[in-house]
């Protein structure tokens, strides 16, 4: 318990990197959804919409994991 009241810097950096990944996915996912929905007659419509929706869900997942890591680095005492 020597680290009480201090921030775990390594875990904080990991959390910030995870939030950076989430930020990139937050722009790529909706952009691909827009591109896919504006070209419905193209043959790659279905694969592109599936990939873009997966990227949107990954953005949400990485956001939660990044916030969890940041909160653990600040408030976890062990």
mmCIF file of the N, C-alpha and C atoms, coordinates in Angstrom:
data_MODEL
# 
_entry.id   MODEL 
# 
loop_
_atom_site.group_PDB 
_atom_site.id 
_atom_site.type_symbol 
_atom_site.label_atom_id 
_atom_site.label_alt_id 
_atom_site.label_comp_id 
_atom_site.label_asym_id 
_atom_site.label_entity_id 
_atom_site.label_seq_id 
_atom_site.pdbx_PDB_ins_code 
_atom_site.Cartn_x 
_atom_site.Cartn_y 
_atom_site.Cartn_z 
_atom_site.occupancy 
_atom_site.B_iso_or_equiv 
_atom_site.pdbx_formal_charge 
_atom_site.auth_seq_id 
_atom_site.auth_comp_id 
_atom_site.auth_asym_id 
_atom_site.auth_atom_id 
_atom_site.pdbx_PDB_model_num 
ATOM 1   N N  . UNK A 1 1  ? 0.806   -1.185 0.000   1.00 0.00 ? 1  UNK A N  1 
ATOM 2   C CA . UNK A 1 1  ? 0.000   0.000  0.000   1.00 0.00 ? 1  UNK A CA 1 
ATOM 3   C C  . UNK A 1 1  ? 0.857   1.259  0.000   1.00 0.00 ? 1  UNK A C  1 
ATOM 4   N N  . UNK A 1 2  ? 2.015   1.171  -0.548  1.00 0.00 ? 2  UNK A N  1 
ATOM 5   C CA . UNK A 1 2  ? 2.895   2.323  -0.606  1.00 0.00 ? 2  UNK A CA 1 
ATOM 6   C C  . UNK A 1 2  ? 2.465   3.329  -1.668  1.00 0.00 ? 2  UNK A C  1 
ATOM 7   N N  . UNK A 1 3  ? 1.629   2.875  -2.610  1.00 0.00 ? 3  UNK A N  1 
ATOM 8   C CA . UNK A 1 3  ? 1.237   3.712  -3.733  1.00 0.00 ? 3  UNK A CA 1 
ATOM 9   C C  . UNK A 1 3  ? -0.096  4.422  -3.486  1.00 0.00 ? 3  UNK A C  1 
ATOM 10  N N  . UNK A 1 4  ? -0.512  4.540  -2.247  1.00 0.00 ? 4  UNK A N  1 
ATOM 11  C CA . UNK A 1 4  ? -1.810  5.128  -1.948  1.00 0.00 ? 4  UNK A CA 1 
ATOM 12  C C  . UNK A 1 4  ? -1.798  6.623  -2.270  1.00 0.00 ? 4  UNK A C  1 
ATOM 13  N N  . UNK A 1 5  ? -2.790  7.043  -3.049  1.00 0.00 ? 5  UNK A N  1 
ATOM 14  C CA . UNK A 1 5  ? -2.904  8.447  -3.397  1.00 0.00 ? 5  UNK A CA 1 
ATOM 15  C C  . UNK A 1 5  ? -2.108  8.849  -4.622  1.00 0.00 ? 5  UNK A C  1 
ATOM 16  N N  . UNK A 1 6  ? -1.434  7.901  -5.263  1.00 0.00 ? 6  UNK A N  1 
ATOM 17  C CA . UNK A 1 6  ? -0.649  8.217  -6.447  1.00 0.00 ? 6  UNK A CA 1 
ATOM 18  C C  . UNK A 1 6  ? -1.294  7.581  -7.671  1.00 0.00 ? 6  UNK A C  1 
ATOM 19  N N  . UNK A 1 7  ? -1.042  8.183  -8.809  1.00 0.00 ? 7  UNK A N  1 
ATOM 20  C CA . UNK A 1 7  ? -1.568  7.675  -10.063 1.00 0.00 ? 7  UNK A CA 1 
ATOM 21  C C  . UNK A 1 7  ? -0.604  6.660  -10.655 1.00 0.00 ? 7  UNK A C  1 
ATOM 22  N N  . UNK A 1 8  ? -1.141  5.544  -11.115 1.00 0.00 ? 8  UNK A N  1 
ATOM 23  C CA . UNK A 1 8  ? -0.346  4.540  -11.812 1.00 0.00 ? 8  UNK A CA 1 
ATOM 24  C C  . UNK A 1 8  ? -0.115  5.045  -13.241 1.00 0.00 ? 8  UNK A C  1 
ATOM 25  N N  . UNK A 1 9  ? 1.078   5.559  -13.491 1.00 0.00 ? 9  UNK A N  1 
ATOM 26  C CA . UNK A 1 9  ? 1.363   6.231  -14.768 1.00 0.00 ? 9  UNK A CA 1 
ATOM 27  C C  . UNK A 1 9  ? 1.347   5.258  -15.953 1.00 0.00 ? 9  UNK A C  1 
ATOM 28  N N  . UNK A 1 10 ? 1.826   4.029  -15.755 1.00 0.00 ? 10 UNK A N  1 
ATOM 29  C CA . UNK A 1 10 ? 1.841   3.061  -16.854 1.00 0.00 ? 10 UNK A CA 1 
ATOM 30  C C  . UNK A 1 10 ? 0.429   2.712  -17.294 1.00 0.00 ? 10 UNK A C  1 
ATOM 31  N N  . UNK A 1 11 ? -0.448  2.502  -16.337 1.00 0.00 ? 11 UNK A N  1 
ATOM 32  C CA . UNK A 1 11 ? -1.830  2.185  -16.655 1.00 0.00 ? 11 UNK A CA 1 
ATOM 33  C C  . UNK A 1 11 ? -2.539  3.397  -17.275 1.00 0.00 ? 11 UNK A C  1 
ATOM 34  N N  . UNK A 1 12 ? -2.181  4.584  -16.834 1.00 0.00 ? 12 UNK A N  1 
ATOM 35  C CA . UNK A 1 12 ? -2.755  5.799  -17.406 1.00 0.00 ? 12 UNK A CA 1 
ATOM 36  C C  . UNK A 1 12 ? -2.366  5.941  -18.874 1.00 0.00 ? 12 UNK A C  1 
ATOM 37  N N  . UNK A 1 13 ? -1.114  5.665  -19.197 1.00 0.00 ? 13 UNK A N  1 
ATOM 38  C CA . UNK A 1 13 ? -0.657  5.751  -20.587 1.00 0.00 ? 13 UNK A CA 1 
ATOM 39  C C  . UNK A 1 13 ? -1.372  4.717  -21.451 1.00 0.00 ? 13 UNK A C  1 
ATOM 40  N N  . UNK A 1 14 ? -1.549  3.500  -20.920 1.00 0.00 ? 14 UNK A N  1 
ATOM 41  C CA . UNK A 1 14 ? -2.286  2.476  -21.654 1.00 0.00 ? 14 UNK A CA 1 
ATOM 42  C C  . UNK A 1 14 ? -3.727  2.913  -21.914 1.00 0.00 ? 14 UNK A C  1 
ATOM 43  N N  . UNK A 1 15 ? -4.340  3.539  -20.920 1.00 0.00 ? 15 UNK A N  1 
ATOM 44  C CA . UNK A 1 15 ? -5.701  4.026  -21.083 1.00 0.00 ? 15 UNK A CA 1 
ATOM 45  C C  . UNK A 1 15 ? -5.803  5.129  -22.114 1.00 0.00 ? 15 UNK A C  1 
ATOM 46  N N  . UNK A 1 16 ? -4.826  6.014  -22.139 1.00 0.00 ? 16 UNK A N  1 
ATOM 47  C CA . UNK A 1 16 ? -4.836  7.103  -23.122 1.00 0.00 ? 16 UNK A CA 1 
ATOM 48  C C  . UNK A 1 16 ? -4.623  6.554  -24.531 1.00 0.00 ? 16 UNK A C  1 
ATOM 49  N N  . UNK A 1 17 ? -3.764  5.545  -24.671 1.00 0.00 ? 17 UNK A N  1 
ATOM 50  C CA . UNK A 1 17 ? -3.562  4.920  -25.978 1.00 0.00 ? 17 UNK A CA 1 
ATOM 51  C C  . UNK A 1 17 ? -4.833  4.228  -26.450 1.00 0.00 ? 17 UNK A C  1 
ATOM 52  N N  . UNK A 1 18 ? -5.529  3.578  -25.533 1.00 0.00 ? 18 UNK A N  1 
ATOM 53  C CA . UNK A 1 18 ? -6.787  2.919  -25.880 1.00 0.00 ? 18 UNK A CA 1 
ATOM 54  C C  . UNK A 1 18 ? -7.834  3.951  -26.294 1.00 0.00 ? 18 UNK A C  1 
ATOM 55  N N  . UNK A 1 19 ? -7.863  5.073  -25.621 1.00 0.00 ? 19 UNK A N  1 
ATOM 56  C CA . UNK A 1 19 ? -8.791  6.138  -26.007 1.00 0.00 ? 19 UNK A CA 1 
ATOM 57  C C  . UNK A 1 19 ? -8.419  6.732  -27.367 1.00 0.00 ? 19 UNK A C  1 
ATOM 58  N N  . UNK A 1 20 ? -7.125  6.756  -27.688 1.00 0.00 ? 20 UNK A N  1 
ATOM 59  C CA . UNK A 1 20 ? -6.700  7.214  -29.012 1.00 0.00 ? 20 UNK A CA 1 
ATOM 60  C C  . UNK A 1 20 ? -7.193  6.290  -30.112 1.00 0.00 ? 20 UNK A C  1 
ATOM 61  N N  . UNK A 1 21 ? -7.114  4.983  -29.865 1.00 0.00 ? 21 UNK A N  1 
ATOM 62  C CA . UNK A 1 21 ? -7.648  4.013  -30.826 1.00 0.00 ? 21 UNK A CA 1 
ATOM 63  C C  . UNK A 1 21 ? -9.148  4.218  -30.997 1.00 0.00 ? 21 UNK A C  1 
ATOM 64  N N  . UNK A 1 22 ? -9.837  4.438  -29.882 1.00 0.00 ? 22 UNK A N  1 
ATOM 65  C CA . UNK A 1 22 ? -11.283 4.658  -29.939 1.00 0.00 ? 22 UNK A CA 1 
ATOM 66  C C  . UNK A 1 22 ? -11.610 5.927  -30.725 1.00 0.00 ? 22 UNK A C  1 
ATOM 67  N N  . UNK A 1 23 ? -10.803 6.956  -30.562 1.00 0.00 ? 23 UNK A N  1 
ATOM 68  C CA . UNK A 1 23 ? -11.046 8.208  -31.284 1.00 0.00 ? 23 UNK A CA 1 
ATOM 69  C C  . UNK A 1 23 ? -10.917 8.016  -32.787 1.00 0.00 ? 23 UNK A C  1 
ATOM 70  N N  . UNK A 1 24 ? -9.912  7.269  -33.202 1.00 0.00 ? 24 UNK A N  1 
ATOM 71  C CA . UNK A 1 24 ? -9.738  6.993  -34.630 1.00 0.00 ? 24 UNK A CA 1 
ATOM 72  C C  . UNK A 1 24 ? -10.927 6.190  -35.158 1.00 0.00 ? 24 UNK A C  1 
ATOM 73  N N  . UNK A 1 25 ? -11.342 5.179  -34.402 1.00 0.00 ? 25 UNK A N  1 
ATOM 74  C CA . UNK A 1 25 ? -12.474 4.358  -34.831 1.00 0.00 ? 25 UNK A CA 1 
ATOM 75  C C  . UNK A 1 25 ? -13.777 5.147  -34.851 1.00 0.00 ? 25 UNK A C  1 
ATOM 76  N N  . UNK A 1 26 ? -13.897 6.155  -33.974 1.00 0.00 ? 26 UNK A N  1 
ATOM 77  C CA . UNK A 1 26 ? -15.103 6.987  -33.953 1.00 0.00 ? 26 UNK A CA 1 
ATOM 78  C C  . UNK A 1 26 ? -15.253 7.815  -35.220 1.00 0.00 ? 26 UNK A C  1 
ATOM 79  N N  . UNK A 1 27 ? -14.173 8.079  -35.903 1.00 0.00 ? 27 UNK A N  1 
ATOM 80  C CA . UNK A 1 27 ? -14.253 8.807  -37.171 1.00 0.00 ? 27 UNK A CA 1 
ATOM 81  C C  . UNK A 1 27 ? -14.360 7.860  -38.362 1.00 0.00 ? 27 UNK A C  1 
ATOM 82  N N  . UNK A 1 28 ? -13.620 6.754  -38.327 1.00 0.00 ? 28 UNK A N  1 
ATOM 83  C CA . UNK A 1 28 ? -13.606 5.832  -39.465 1.00 0.00 ? 28 UNK A CA 1 
ATOM 84  C C  . UNK A 1 28 ? -14.936 5.095  -39.611 1.00 0.00 ? 28 UNK A C  1 
ATOM 85  N N  . UNK A 1 29 ? -15.495 4.599  -38.496 1.00 0.00 ? 29 UNK A N  1 
ATOM 86  C CA . UNK A 1 29 ? -16.733 3.818  -38.555 1.00 0.00 ? 29 UNK A CA 1 
ATOM 87  C C  . UNK A 1 29 ? -17.903 4.571  -39.176 1.00 0.00 ? 29 UNK A C  1 
ATOM 88  N N  . UNK A 1 30 ? -18.294 5.722  -38.631 1.00 0.00 ? 30 UNK A N  1 
ATOM 89  C CA . UNK A 1 30 ? -19.416 6.461  -39.232 1.00 0.00 ? 30 UNK A CA 1 
ATOM 90  C C  . UNK A 1 30 ? -19.129 6.957  -40.650 1.00 0.00 ? 30 UNK A C  1 
ATOM 91  N N  . UNK A 1 31 ? -17.869 7.253  -40.942 1.00 0.00 ? 31 UNK A N  1 
ATOM 92  C CA . UNK A 1 31 ? -17.538 7.669  -42.312 1.00 0.00 ? 31 UNK A CA 1 
ATOM 93  C C  . UNK A 1 31 ? -17.777 6.524  -43.291 1.00 0.00 ? 31 UNK A C  1 
ATOM 94  N N  . UNK A 1 32 ? -17.399 5.327  -42.908 1.00 0.00 ? 32 UNK A N  1 
ATOM 95  C CA . UNK A 1 32 ? -17.643 4.180  -43.774 1.00 0.00 ? 32 UNK A CA 1 
ATOM 96  C C  . UNK A 1 32 ? -19.130 3.861  -43.894 1.00 0.00 ? 32 UNK A C  1 
ATOM 97  N N  . UNK A 1 33 ? -19.893 4.069  -42.824 1.00 0.00 ? 33 UNK A N  1 
ATOM 98  C CA . UNK A 1 33 ? -21.344 3.880  -42.907 1.00 0.00 ? 33 UNK A CA 1 
ATOM 99  C C  . UNK A 1 33 ? -21.931 4.851  -43.932 1.00 0.00 ? 33 UNK A C  1 
ATOM 100 N N  . UNK A 1 34 ? -21.487 6.093  -43.901 1.00 0.00 ? 34 UNK A N  1 
ATOM 101 C CA . UNK A 1 34 ? -21.978 7.091  -44.847 1.00 0.00 ? 34 UNK A CA 1 
ATOM 102 C C  . UNK A 1 34 ? -21.615 6.705  -46.279 1.00 0.00 ? 34 UNK A C  1 
ATOM 103 N N  . UNK A 1 35 ? -20.378 6.284  -46.483 1.00 0.00 ? 35 UNK A N  1 
ATOM 104 C CA . UNK A 1 35 ? -19.942 5.899  -47.829 1.00 0.00 ? 35 UNK A CA 1 
ATOM 105 C C  . UNK A 1 35 ? -20.731 4.684  -48.314 1.00 0.00 ? 35 UNK A C  1 
ATOM 106 N N  . UNK A 1 36 ? -20.936 3.725  -47.439 1.00 0.00 ? 36 UNK A N  1 
ATOM 107 C CA . UNK A 1 36 ? -21.665 2.520  -47.829 1.00 0.00 ? 36 UNK A CA 1 
ATOM 108 C C  . UNK A 1 36 ? -23.116 2.838  -48.161 1.00 0.00 ? 36 UNK A C  1 
ATOM 109 N N  . UNK A 1 37 ? -23.752 3.682  -47.370 1.00 0.00 ? 37 UNK A N  1 
ATOM 110 C CA . UNK A 1 37 ? -25.165 3.990  -47.600 1.00 0.00 ? 37 UNK A CA 1 
ATOM 111 C C  . UNK A 1 37 ? -25.387 4.905  -48.799 1.00 0.00 ? 37 UNK A C  1 
ATOM 112 N N  . UNK A 1 38 ? -24.369 5.625  -49.233 1.00 0.00 ? 38 UNK A N  1 
ATOM 113 C CA . UNK A 1 38 ? -24.535 6.473  -50.402 1.00 0.00 ? 38 UNK A CA 1 
ATOM 114 C C  . UNK A 1 38 ? -24.245 5.718  -51.701 1.00 0.00 ? 38 UNK A C  1 
ATOM 115 N N  . UNK A 1 39 ? -23.759 4.482  -51.618 1.00 0.00 ? 39 UNK A N  1 
ATOM 116 C CA . UNK A 1 39 ? -23.496 3.660  -52.802 1.00 0.00 ? 39 UNK A CA 1 
ATOM 117 C C  . UNK A 1 39 ? -24.182 2.307  -52.665 1.00 0.00 ? 39 UNK A C  1 
ATOM 118 N N  . UNK A 1 40 ? -25.496 2.323  -52.555 1.00 0.00 ? 40 UNK A N  1 
ATOM 119 C CA . UNK A 1 40 ? -26.236 1.075  -52.335 1.00 0.00 ? 40 UNK A CA 1 
ATOM 120 C C  . UNK A 1 40 ? -26.213 0.153  -53.553 1.00 0.00 ? 40 UNK A C  1 
ATOM 121 N N  . UNK A 1 41 ? -25.998 0.680  -54.724 1.00 0.00 ? 41 UNK A N  1 
ATOM 122 C CA . UNK A 1 41 ? -26.041 -0.145 -55.931 1.00 0.00 ? 41 UNK A CA 1 
ATOM 123 C C  . UNK A 1 41 ? -24.709 -0.837 -56.225 1.00 0.00 ? 41 UNK A C  1 
ATOM 124 N N  . UNK A 1 42 ? -23.679 -0.511 -55.485 1.00 0.00 ? 42 UNK A N  1 
ATOM 125 C CA . UNK A 1 42 ? -22.357 -1.121 -55.703 1.00 0.00 ? 42 UNK A CA 1 
ATOM 126 C C  . UNK A 1 42 ? -22.326 -2.544 -55.141 1.00 0.00 ? 42 UNK A C  1 
ATOM 127 N N  . UNK A 1 43 ? -21.464 -3.403 -55.697 1.00 0.00 ? 43 UNK A N  1 
ATOM 128 C CA . UNK A 1 43 ? -21.424 -4.795 -55.213 1.00 0.00 ? 43 UNK A CA 1 
ATOM 129 C C  . UNK A 1 43 ? -20.804 -4.954 -53.823 1.00 0.00 ? 43 UNK A C  1 
ATOM 130 N N  . UNK A 1 44 ? -20.027 -3.998 -53.368 1.00 0.00 ? 44 UNK A N  1 
ATOM 131 C CA . UNK A 1 44 ? -19.396 -4.100 -52.051 1.00 0.00 ? 44 UNK A CA 1 
ATOM 132 C C  . UNK A 1 44 ? -20.219 -3.441 -50.944 1.00 0.00 ? 44 UNK A C  1 
ATOM 133 N N  . UNK A 1 45 ? -21.493 -3.190 -51.193 1.00 0.00 ? 45 UNK A N  1 
ATOM 134 C CA . UNK A 1 45 ? -22.334 -2.517 -50.206 1.00 0.00 ? 45 UNK A CA 1 
ATOM 135 C C  . UNK A 1 45 ? -22.453 -3.329 -48.914 1.00 0.00 ? 45 UNK A C  1 
ATOM 136 N N  . UNK A 1 46 ? -22.807 -4.597 -49.026 1.00 0.00 ? 46 UNK A N  1 
ATOM 137 C CA . UNK A 1 46 ? -23.032 -5.431 -47.842 1.00 0.00 ? 46 UNK A CA 1 
ATOM 138 C C  . UNK A 1 46 ? -21.750 -5.623 -47.027 1.00 0.00 ? 46 UNK A C  1 
ATOM 139 N N  . UNK A 1 47 ? -20.616 -6.014 -47.636 1.00 0.00 ? 47 UNK A N  1 
ATOM 140 C CA . UNK A 1 47 ? -19.401 -6.158 -46.819 1.00 0.00 ? 47 UNK A CA 1 
ATOM 141 C C  . UNK A 1 47 ? -18.951 -4.852 -46.174 1.00 0.00 ? 47 UNK A C  1 
ATOM 142 N N  . UNK A 1 48 ? -19.102 -3.748 -46.888 1.00 0.00 ? 48 UNK A N  1 
ATOM 143 C CA . UNK A 1 48 ? -18.675 -2.458 -46.353 1.00 0.00 ? 48 UNK A CA 1 
ATOM 144 C C  . UNK A 1 48 ? -19.546 -2.014 -45.185 1.00 0.00 ? 48 UNK A C  1 
ATOM 145 N N  . UNK A 1 49 ? -20.839 -2.246 -45.270 1.00 0.00 ? 49 UNK A N  1 
ATOM 146 C CA . UNK A 1 49 ? -21.725 -1.853 -44.170 1.00 0.00 ? 49 UNK A CA 1 
ATOM 147 C C  . UNK A 1 49 ? -21.477 -2.736 -42.950 1.00 0.00 ? 49 UNK A C  1 
ATOM 148 N N  . UNK A 1 50 ? -21.168 -4.019 -43.167 1.00 0.00 ? 50 UNK A N  1 
ATOM 149 C CA . UNK A 1 50 ? -20.867 -4.913 -42.045 1.00 0.00 ? 50 UNK A CA 1 
ATOM 150 C C  . UNK A 1 50 ? -19.576 -4.481 -41.353 1.00 0.00 ? 50 UNK A C  1 
ATOM 151 N N  . UNK A 1 51 ? -18.540 -4.191 -42.130 1.00 0.00 ? 51 UNK A N  1 
ATOM 152 C CA . UNK A 1 51 ? -17.261 -3.757 -41.567 1.00 0.00 ? 51 UNK A CA 1 
ATOM 153 C C  . UNK A 1 51 ? -17.417 -2.433 -40.821 1.00 0.00 ? 51 UNK A C  1 
ATOM 154 N N  . UNK A 1 52 ? -18.183 -1.516 -41.385 1.00 0.00 ? 52 UNK A N  1 
ATOM 155 C CA . UNK A 1 52 ? -18.334 -0.212 -40.744 1.00 0.00 ? 52 UNK A CA 1 
ATOM 156 C C  . UNK A 1 52 ? -19.123 -0.312 -39.436 1.00 0.00 ? 52 UNK A C  1 
ATOM 157 N N  . UNK A 1 53 ? -20.121 -1.166 -39.377 1.00 0.00 ? 53 UNK A N  1 
ATOM 158 C CA . UNK A 1 53 ? -20.876 -1.338 -38.135 1.00 0.00 ? 53 UNK A CA 1 
ATOM 159 C C  . UNK A 1 53 ? -20.006 -2.004 -37.070 1.00 0.00 ? 53 UNK A C  1 
ATOM 160 N N  . UNK A 1 54 ? -19.178 -2.963 -37.480 1.00 0.00 ? 54 UNK A N  1 
ATOM 161 C CA . UNK A 1 54 ? -18.241 -3.583 -36.538 1.00 0.00 ? 54 UNK A CA 1 
ATOM 162 C C  . UNK A 1 54 ? -17.274 -2.539 -35.993 1.00 0.00 ? 54 UNK A C  1 
ATOM 163 N N  . UNK A 1 55 ? -16.788 -1.649 -36.857 1.00 0.00 ? 55 UNK A N  1 
ATOM 164 C CA . UNK A 1 55 ? -15.869 -0.596 -36.407 1.00 0.00 ? 55 UNK A CA 1 
ATOM 165 C C  . UNK A 1 55 ? -16.554 0.361  -35.430 1.00 0.00 ? 55 UNK A C  1 
ATOM 166 N N  . UNK A 1 56 ? -17.838 0.633  -35.646 1.00 0.00 ? 56 UNK A N  1 
ATOM 167 C CA . UNK A 1 56 ? -18.573 1.497  -34.713 1.00 0.00 ? 56 UNK A CA 1 
ATOM 168 C C  . UNK A 1 56 ? -18.696 0.830  -33.340 1.00 0.00 ? 56 UNK A C  1 
ATOM 169 N N  . UNK A 1 57 ? -18.989 -0.465 -33.326 1.00 0.00 ? 57 UNK A N  1 
ATOM 170 C CA . UNK A 1 57 ? -19.068 -1.172 -32.049 1.00 0.00 ? 57 UNK A CA 1 
ATOM 171 C C  . UNK A 1 57 ? -17.698 -1.261 -31.375 1.00 0.00 ? 57 UNK A C  1 
ATOM 172 N N  . UNK A 1 58 ? -16.646 -1.431 -32.159 1.00 0.00 ? 58 UNK A N  1 
ATOM 173 C CA . UNK A 1 58 ? -15.293 -1.450 -31.592 1.00 0.00 ? 58 UNK A CA 1 
ATOM 174 C C  . UNK A 1 58 ? -14.929 -0.099 -30.975 1.00 0.00 ? 58 UNK A C  1 
ATOM 175 N N  . UNK A 1 59 ? -15.399 0.985  -31.580 1.00 0.00 ? 59 UNK A N  1 
ATOM 176 C CA . UNK A 1 59 ? -15.146 2.310  -31.017 1.00 0.00 ? 59 UNK A CA 1 
ATOM 177 C C  . UNK A 1 59 ? -15.784 2.444  -29.642 1.00 0.00 ? 59 UNK A C  1 
ATOM 178 N N  . UNK A 1 60 ? -16.995 1.943  -29.501 1.00 0.00 ? 60 UNK A N  1 
ATOM 179 C CA . UNK A 1 60 ? -17.675 1.986  -28.205 1.00 0.00 ? 60 UNK A CA 1 
ATOM 180 C C  . UNK A 1 60 ? -16.938 1.116  -27.191 1.00 0.00 ? 60 UNK A C  1 
ATOM 181 N N  . UNK A 1 61 ? -16.526 -0.087 -27.619 1.00 0.00 ? 61 UNK A N  1 
ATOM 182 C CA . UNK A 1 61 ? -15.810 -0.999 -26.728 1.00 0.00 ? 61 UNK A CA 1 
ATOM 183 C C  . UNK A 1 61 ? -14.492 -0.390 -26.248 1.00 0.00 ? 61 UNK A C  1 
ATOM 184 N N  . UNK A 1 62 ? -13.699 0.143  -27.180 1.00 0.00 ? 62 UNK A N  1 
ATOM 185 C CA . UNK A 1 62 ? -12.415 0.729  -26.792 1.00 0.00 ? 62 UNK A CA 1 
ATOM 186 C C  . UNK A 1 62 ? -12.596 1.971  -25.928 1.00 0.00 ? 62 UNK A C  1 
ATOM 187 N N  . UNK A 1 63 ? -13.681 2.704  -26.125 1.00 0.00 ? 63 UNK A N  1 
ATOM 188 C CA . UNK A 1 63 ? -13.948 3.864  -25.265 1.00 0.00 ? 63 UNK A CA 1 
ATOM 189 C C  . UNK A 1 63 ? -14.170 3.428  -23.821 1.00 0.00 ? 63 UNK A C  1 
ATOM 190 N N  . UNK A 1 64 ? -15.000 2.408  -23.635 1.00 0.00 ? 64 UNK A N  1 
ATOM 191 C CA . UNK A 1 64 ? -15.248 1.927  -22.284 1.00 0.00 ? 64 UNK A CA 1 
ATOM 192 C C  . UNK A 1 64 ? -14.001 1.337  -21.644 1.00 0.00 ? 64 UNK A C  1 
ATOM 193 N N  . UNK A 1 65 ? -13.236 0.559  -22.407 1.00 0.00 ? 65 UNK A N  1 
ATOM 194 C CA . UNK A 1 65 ? -12.021 -0.035 -21.856 1.00 0.00 ? 65 UNK A CA 1 
ATOM 195 C C  . UNK A 1 65 ? -10.991 1.045  -21.522 1.00 0.00 ? 65 UNK A C  1 
ATOM 196 N N  . UNK A 1 66 ? -10.883 2.059  -22.354 1.00 0.00 ? 66 UNK A N  1 
ATOM 197 C CA . UNK A 1 66 ? -9.943  3.148  -22.082 1.00 0.00 ? 66 UNK A CA 1 
ATOM 198 C C  . UNK A 1 66 ? -10.327 3.931  -20.842 1.00 0.00 ? 66 UNK A C  1 
ATOM 199 N N  . UNK A 1 67 ? -11.604 4.240  -20.708 1.00 0.00 ? 67 UNK A N  1 
ATOM 200 C CA . UNK A 1 67 ? -12.069 4.949  -19.513 1.00 0.00 ? 67 UNK A CA 1 
ATOM 201 C C  . UNK A 1 67 ? -11.874 4.105  -18.262 1.00 0.00 ? 67 UNK A C  1 
ATOM 202 N N  . UNK A 1 68 ? -12.098 2.803  -18.392 1.00 0.00 ? 68 UNK A N  1 
ATOM 203 C CA . UNK A 1 68 ? -11.911 1.913  -17.248 1.00 0.00 ? 68 UNK A CA 1 
ATOM 204 C C  . UNK A 1 68 ? -10.443 1.892  -16.826 1.00 0.00 ? 68 UNK A C  1 
ATOM 205 N N  . UNK A 1 69 ? -9.531  1.846  -17.775 1.00 0.00 ? 69 UNK A N  1 
ATOM 206 C CA . UNK A 1 69 ? -8.104  1.850  -17.447 1.00 0.00 ? 69 UNK A CA 1 
ATOM 207 C C  . UNK A 1 69 ? -7.677  3.168  -16.812 1.00 0.00 ? 69 UNK A C  1 
ATOM 208 N N  . UNK A 1 70 ? -8.199  4.271  -17.332 1.00 0.00 ? 70 UNK A N  1 
ATOM 209 C CA . UNK A 1 70 ? -7.857  5.575  -16.772 1.00 0.00 ? 70 UNK A CA 1 
ATOM 210 C C  . UNK A 1 70 ? -8.379  5.699  -15.348 1.00 0.00 ? 70 UNK A C  1 
ATOM 211 N N  . UNK A 1 71 ? -9.617  5.272  -15.128 1.00 0.00 ? 71 UNK A N  1 
ATOM 212 C CA . UNK A 1 71 ? -10.178 5.330  -13.775 1.00 0.00 ? 71 UNK A CA 1 
ATOM 213 C C  . UNK A 1 71 ? -9.432  4.408  -12.815 1.00 0.00 ? 71 UNK A C  1 
ATOM 214 N N  . UNK A 1 72 ? -9.034  3.224  -13.298 1.00 0.00 ? 72 UNK A N  1 
ATOM 215 C CA . UNK A 1 72 ? -8.263  2.320  -12.441 1.00 0.00 ? 72 UNK A CA 1 
ATOM 216 C C  . UNK A 1 72 ? -6.910  2.920  -12.093 1.00 0.00 ? 72 UNK A C  1 
ATOM 217 N N  . UNK A 1 73 ? -6.295  3.613  -13.040 1.00 0.00 ? 73 UNK A N  1 
ATOM 218 C CA . UNK A 1 73 ? -4.985  4.192  -12.764 1.00 0.00 ? 73 UNK A CA 1 
ATOM 219 C C  . UNK A 1 73 ? -5.084  5.324  -11.735 1.00 0.00 ? 73 UNK A C  1 
ATOM 220 N N  . UNK A 1 74 ? -6.195  5.996  -11.679 1.00 0.00 ? 74 UNK A N  1 
ATOM 221 C CA . UNK A 1 74 ? -6.349  7.116  -10.754 1.00 0.00 ? 74 UNK A CA 1 
ATOM 222 C C  . UNK A 1 74 ? -6.840  6.649  -9.382  1.00 0.00 ? 74 UNK A C  1 
ATOM 223 N N  . UNK A 1 75 ? -7.860  5.778  -9.369  1.00 0.00 ? 75 UNK A N  1 
ATOM 224 C CA . UNK A 1 75 ? -8.539  5.480  -8.110  1.00 0.00 ? 75 UNK A CA 1 
ATOM 225 C C  . UNK A 1 75 ? -8.207  4.136  -7.491  1.00 0.00 ? 75 UNK A C  1 
ATOM 226 N N  . UNK A 1 76 ? -7.617  3.204  -8.237  1.00 0.00 ? 76 UNK A N  1 
ATOM 227 C CA . UNK A 1 76 ? -7.322  1.895  -7.670  1.00 0.00 ? 76 UNK A CA 1 
ATOM 228 C C  . UNK A 1 76 ? -6.106  2.010  -6.761  1.00 0.00 ? 76 UNK A C  1 
ATOM 229 N N  . UNK A 1 77 ? -6.208  1.452  -5.574  1.00 0.00 ? 77 UNK A N  1 
ATOM 230 C CA . UNK A 1 77 ? -5.144  1.652  -4.573  1.00 0.00 ? 77 UNK A CA 1 
ATOM 231 C C  . UNK A 1 77 ? -4.066  0.592  -4.624  1.00 0.00 ? 77 UNK A C  1 
ATOM 232 N N  . UNK A 1 78 ? -4.266  -0.506 -5.367  1.00 0.00 ? 78 UNK A N  1 
ATOM 233 C CA . UNK A 1 78 ? -3.244  -1.566 -5.355  1.00 0.00 ? 78 UNK A CA 1 
ATOM 234 C C  . UNK A 1 78 ? -2.259  -1.440 -6.469  1.00 0.00 ? 78 UNK A C  1 
# 
